[in-house]
Amino acid sequence: MLHKLFTGLEKAPVLDRAHRVPASRPKDGERPRFFLCKVHIFQVKEEILKLSRQKGKLVLGGTQIFIFPDYSADLDKRRAAYNEVKAVLRKADVRYGLLYPARLRITFGTGRLLNQGVVYHGLDIGIGMLRVDEAVGNGNALCRDVV
């Protein structure tokens, strides 16, 4: 399946194991269960992730496929701490990204703000307690030289 999705791979990747996430069978029209794959060679896994980002939308047999890296429960919890802030940024149509391991990068205008992995209470984020509404409004001058 992966070899069909990514023609850039030299040959089909070797998998140590692959299985569906234990859950009840989805009803008609519901999303299928997640499928976990352990790729044998780390570099091949990284190549698959890179190709999936480059290709954008992945479709196989009329079904859209999503590929995500697997994170530890601790790291997943640290990344989830940004959910409230990300919702505000998304609603305000501000471009952002979550960098590995758990750092929030906000890009707006000509500036960038890189949070060093700390989520402040409320919606205060970033270096110098820059507030999200300041970044959305006229915060370009405040953040232009932060990174």
Helices and strands as residue ranges (DSSP letters): H 2-5, E 15-20, E 35-39, H 42-55, E 58-60, E 63-65, H 73-80, H 83-91, E 95-99, E 103-108, E 111-114, E 124-125, G 127-129, E 130-131, H 132-136, H 140-143
